[in-house]
Amino acid sequence: MTVPTTSPSYRTTVPATGEVTANYEHLTDEALATVLEDAASAAAVWRATPIEERAKVVTRVAEIFKERAKELGELATLEMGKPLGESVGEADFSGDIFAYYAANGPTFAADQVLEDTEETLNVVQRRPVGVLLGIMPWNYPYYQIARFAAPNLVTGNVILLKHAESVPGCG
C-alpha cells in the first residue's frame, strides 16, 4: 500500500488559535525502505560500538536537552498548549533521564552471574536486539522518548521514532 503524499497529515497546529505553522510530508514507501535499510546498517555499527562510547553519546544527548530546554519547551507549548514552565521542565527532566542511563547503563547492562559452580554457570546477559520502533503519545513528547530511548541506546539498540501526529516538531 502506498501512503498518499499529496496532503501532509503531520502539521504543527497551535491549539489556542488553530493556526498551522508547519507541515510535514508522509514518507513514501521508497523513503521508508531506505530508512529501514539505514537503520539496519546503523544497528550493526552501534551494536559493535563499546558501551562506554555509546554512553558518551547519550551523555551528549542529555547535555543537548539541558542546553535547549527553553527552546524545546517553547516548541511543546506551541504544539500542544502545555504551560511553558511544564514544557521546559519536561525537556530538562528528559535530559536528566538521558544522563542517568548514560551514567548507569554500563553497570545495568553488565553480565549478572546467577550461579557459578563446578557443574553450572548461569548468567543473565543484556544485549542489543537491533532496531526498535517507538510509537509515542502526544502528552509528554520529550519524557516518553527519553524513558524509551535512553536505556535502549546505551544498551546498543537503534531507535526509529513514530511520534504522535499532533506534536511532530517535538518528535
SEGU-756951 format. One line per field, with one value per residue (C-alpha): residue number from 1; x, y, z; residue in three letters. Coordinates in steps of 0.05 Angstrom, whole numbers, plus 5000, padded with zeros to 4 digits. Example, Ala and Ser with C-alpha at 12.3 -4.5 7.8 and 13.67 -1.06 7.14 Angstrom:
seq	1 2
x	5246 5273
y	4910 4979
z	5156 5143
type	ALA SER
This chain:
seq	1 2 3 4 5 6 7 8 9 10 11 12 13 14 15 16 17 18 19 20 21 22 23 24 25 26 27 28 29 30 31 32 33 34 35 36 37 38 39 40 41 42 43 44 45 46 47 48 49 50 51 52 53 54 55 56 57 58 59 60 61 62 63 64 65 66 67 68 69 70 71 72 73 74 75 76 77 78 79 80 81 82 83 84 85 86 87 88 89 90 91 92 93 94 95 96 97 98 99 100 101 102 103 104 105 106 107 108 109 110 111 112 113 114 115 116 117 118 119 120 121 122 123 124 125 126 127 128 129 130 131 132 133 134 135 136 137 138 139 140 141 142 143 144 145 146 147 148 149 150 151 152 153 154 155 156 157 158 159 160 161 162 163 164 165 166 167 168 169 170 171
x	5000 5027 5019 4990 5037 4991 4967 5010 4978 5033 5027 5041 4975 4973 4917 4898 4888 4883 4939 4981 5054 5089 5072 5108 5101 5087 5143 5137 5144 5212 5235 5212 5250 5313 5301 5295 5358 5396 5371 5394 5463 5467 5447 5505 5554 5521 5519 5593 5609 5635 5582 5626 5626 5551 5544 5585 5538 5478 5512 5515 5441 5429 5471 5432 5366 5392 5422 5359 5306 5276 5274 5245 5194 5171 5160 5119 5078 5066 5046 5005 4987 5023 5042 5113 5140 5116 5144 5212 5212 5196 5253 5301 5278 5287 5359 5364 5337 5388 5443 5421 5424 5489 5520 5488 5474 5541 5530 5458 5480 5537 5531 5496 5520 5463 5500 5573 5591 5635 5576 5536 5546 5481 5489 5438 5463 5431 5448 5422 5367 5372 5324 5267 5205 5179 5107 5099 5038 5028 5022 5095 5132 5202 5195 5164 5222 5274 5249 5246 5307 5359 5366 5359 5412 5462 5446 5463 5395 5377 5312 5262 5211 5139 5115 5043 5016 4997 5069 5112 5163 5175 5187
y	5000 5068 5124 5186 5245 5297 5326 5326 5296 5318 5390 5436 5468 5519 5493 5563 5592 5533 5565 5514 5535 5476 5418 5351 5303 5229 5182 5147 5072 5082 5131 5083 5026 5070 5088 5015 4996 5054 5034 4962 4985 5034 4978 4935 4993 5017 4947 4939 5006 4996 5011 5065 5102 5094 5123 5183 5196 5190 5238 5288 5279 5295 5358 5380 5371 5413 5466 5472 5461 5531 5523 5453 5476 5533 5483 5436 5495 5517 5448 5422 5482 5457 5513 5537 5521 5449 5442 5469 5425 5364 5378 5389 5326 5287 5309 5280 5214 5210 5229 5175 5120 5145 5143 5077 5039 5004 4977 4958 4921 4882 4807 4782 4715 4677 4612 4592 4522 4467 4440 4502 4573 4614 4685 4738 4778 4842 4850 4895 4865 4913 4966 4984 5023 5073 5096 5156 5191 5266 5284 5282 5288 5290 5249 5190 5189 5195 5138 5093 5115 5127 5056 5025 5069 5055 4980 4984 4986 5034 5073 5091 5140 5149 5207 5230 5269 5327 5342 5329 5383 5354 5286
z	5000 4982 5032 4999 4995 4966 5032 5094 5155 5201 5219 5276 5295 5351 5397 5421 5351 5302 5262 5222 5230 5197 5151 5145 5087 5095 5080 5013 5010 4978 5031 5086 5054 5055 5128 5147 5108 5140 5209 5199 5177 5236 5284 5263 5276 5340 5370 5357 5390 5461 5513 5544 5477 5470 5539 5519 5460 5506 5554 5498 5484 5558 5552 5490 5526 5583 5538 5496 5549 5539 5463 5468 5520 5474 5418 5462 5487 5415 5391 5449 5492 5554 5601 5586 5655 5650 5579 5598 5660 5618 5570 5627 5663 5598 5599 5670 5644 5588 5638 5687 5635 5607 5676 5699 5635 5631 5702 5687 5624 5657 5659 5722 5748 5780 5794 5786 5808 5780 5742 5724 5703 5696 5672 5652 5594 5568 5495 5439 5396 5337 5311 5357 5337 5388 5377 5422 5452 5449 5523 5544 5478 5507 5570 5533 5484 5538 5581 5519 5480 5534 5562 5493 5462 5517 5510 5436 5402 5347 5353 5299 5325 5302 5343 5353 5294 5339 5362 5300 5316 5385 5354
type	MET THR VAL PRO THR THR SER PRO SER TYR ARG THR THR VAL PRO ALA THR GLY GLU VAL THR ALA ASN TYR GLU HIS LEU THR ASP GLU ALA LEU ALA THR VAL LEU GLU ASP ALA ALA SER ALA ALA ALA VAL TRP ARG ALA THR PRO ILE GLU GLU ARG ALA LYS VAL VAL THR ARG VAL ALA GLU ILE PHE LYS GLU ARG ALA LYS GLU LEU GLY GLU LEU ALA THR LEU GLU MET GLY LYS PRO LEU GLY GLU SER VAL GLY GLU ALA ASP PHE SER GLY ASP ILE PHE ALA TYR TYR ALA ALA ASN GLY PRO THR PHE ALA ALA ASP GLN VAL LEU GLU ASP THR GLU GLU THR LEU ASN VAL VAL GLN ARG ARG PRO VAL GLY VAL LEU LEU GLY ILE MET PRO TRP ASN TYR PRO TYR TYR GLN ILE ALA ARG PHE ALA ALA PRO ASN LEU VAL THR GLY ASN VAL ILE LEU LEU LYS HIS ALA GLU SER VAL PRO GLY CYS GLY
